[in-house]
Amino acid sequence: MPRAANTVCPCTGTCGTHPNNCPTITPGGRCPRCTTAQERHRGNPHQRGYGHQHRTRFREQVLARDPYCKLRLDGCTGLATDADHHPLSRRELVDTGLDPNDPKYGRGLCHRCHSRATAEQQPGGWNAHAE
């Protein structure tokens, strides 16, 4: 498969390292400087709300209830490894005052299906939805 040509970093200044578009040429995706800055802005999982309650109440209970992938994209029959907030996202649950760690707002998915579902529901990735 041919490699993609080098492109300009897609950051539009949201990472805070420059006022407008980043001029750095990359082999694809963000440049290392913008990636690091955006990750710092995003925060670690605990800062984003994925702490102890998420792991023990939400994740463990969802995966125990749904041991196999519920989405089954392209005939997937894999084991559930990711607890996905559904039908509302974690952010939507928090915004509406609902408990995002309640297992009834989740479903078990394999990592591949979870990644695809997230990509479809968050066009542009998580950076486009950073608060």
C-alpha positions as CSV (number, residue, x, y, z in Angstrom):
1,M,0.0,0.0,0.0
2,P,1.5,3.4,-0.9
3,R,2.4,5.8,1.8
4,A,0.6,9.1,2.1
5,A,2.5,12.1,1.0
6,N,3.7,14.5,3.7
7,T,1.0,17.1,4.7
8,V,0.8,20.2,6.9
9,C,-0.2,19.5,10.5
10,P,-4.0,19.8,10.7
11,C,-4.0,21.7,14.0
12,T,-5.8,25.0,13.6
13,G,-4.4,26.7,16.7
14,T,-6.6,24.9,19.2
15,C,-3.6,23.4,20.9
16,G,-2.4,26.8,22.0
17,T,1.1,26.5,20.6
18,H,0.5,28.9,17.8
19,P,-2.3,31.4,17.0
20,N,-3.5,30.0,13.7
21,N,-2.8,26.9,11.5
22,C,0.4,24.9,12.4
23,P,2.9,25.2,9.5
24,T,4.8,21.9,10.4
25,I,5.0,19.3,7.7
26,T,4.2,15.8,8.9
27,P,3.9,12.3,7.4
28,G,0.3,12.4,8.5
29,G,-1.7,13.6,11.5
30,R,-0.6,16.2,14.0
31,C,3.0,17.2,14.6
32,P,4.5,16.0,17.8
33,R,4.4,19.5,19.4
34,C,0.6,19.9,18.7
35,T,-0.1,16.3,19.8
36,T,1.6,16.9,23.1
37,A,-0.1,20.2,23.7
38,Q,-3.5,18.8,22.8
39,E,-3.0,15.8,25.1
40,R,-2.1,18.1,27.9
41,H,-5.2,20.2,27.3
42,R,-7.4,17.1,27.2
43,G,-6.2,15.8,30.5
44,N,-5.6,12.3,31.8
45,P,-8.4,9.8,32.0
46,H,-9.0,10.5,35.7
47,Q,-9.3,14.3,35.0
48,R,-11.8,13.5,32.2
49,G,-14.0,11.5,34.7
50,Y,-12.8,8.0,34.1
51,G,-11.6,7.4,37.7
52,H,-12.4,4.8,40.3
53,Q,-16.2,5.0,40.0
54,H,-16.0,4.5,36.2
55,R,-13.7,1.5,36.5
56,T,-15.6,-0.3,39.4
57,R,-19.2,0.7,38.8
58,F,-19.5,1.3,35.1
59,R,-16.8,-0.6,33.3
60,E,-16.8,-3.8,35.4
61,Q,-20.5,-4.1,35.5
62,V,-21.1,-3.3,31.8
63,L,-18.5,-5.9,30.7
64,A,-19.9,-8.5,33.1
65,R,-23.4,-8.0,31.7
66,D,-22.2,-7.8,28.1
67,P,-19.3,-10.3,27.6
68,Y,-19.6,-10.2,23.8
69,C,-19.5,-7.2,21.5
70,K,-23.1,-5.7,21.2
71,L,-22.4,-3.7,18.0
72,R,-21.2,-6.6,15.8
73,L,-20.0,-4.4,12.9
74,D,-19.1,-6.5,9.9
75,G,-20.3,-9.7,11.6
76,C,-18.0,-9.1,14.7
77,T,-18.3,-11.9,17.3
78,G,-15.5,-10.7,19.5
79,L,-15.3,-10.4,23.3
80,A,-16.3,-7.1,24.8
81,T,-13.2,-5.2,26.1
82,D,-14.5,-1.6,26.1
83,A,-17.4,-0.2,28.1
84,D,-19.1,2.3,25.7
85,H,-21.6,5.0,26.9
86,H,-24.8,4.5,24.9
87,P,-27.2,5.8,23.7
88,L,-25.9,9.1,25.2
89,S,-22.2,9.9,25.4
90,R,-20.5,10.5,28.7
91,R,-20.6,14.3,28.0
92,E,-24.3,14.2,27.2
93,L,-25.1,12.3,30.4
94,V,-23.1,14.8,32.5
95,D,-24.8,17.7,30.7
96,T,-28.3,16.4,31.4
97,G,-27.5,15.6,35.1
98,L,-27.6,11.8,34.7
99,D,-25.0,9.6,36.4
100,P,-22.4,8.7,33.7
101,N,-21.2,5.8,35.9
102,D,-24.6,4.0,35.9
103,P,-24.2,0.7,33.9
104,K,-27.6,1.1,32.4
105,Y,-26.1,3.8,30.1
106,G,-23.5,1.5,28.7
107,R,-22.9,-1.4,26.4
108,G,-19.9,-3.8,26.0
109,L,-18.0,-3.5,22.7
110,C,-14.8,-5.0,21.3
111,H,-12.0,-2.5,20.9
112,R,-12.4,-2.4,17.1
113,C,-16.1,-1.7,17.1
114,H,-15.7,0.9,19.9
115,S,-13.1,2.7,17.9
116,R,-15.3,2.7,14.8
117,A,-18.4,3.8,16.7
118,T,-16.5,6.7,18.3
119,A,-15.0,7.8,15.0
120,E,-18.5,7.9,13.4
121,Q,-20.1,9.7,16.3
122,Q,-17.3,12.2,16.8
123,P,-16.2,13.4,13.3
124,G,-12.8,15.0,13.6
125,G,-12.0,13.0,16.7
126,W,-12.0,13.9,20.3
127,N,-10.1,17.1,19.6
128,A,-13.1,18.6,17.8
129,H,-15.1,18.0,21.0
130,A,-12.7,19.2,23.6
131,E,-14.1,21.5,26.2
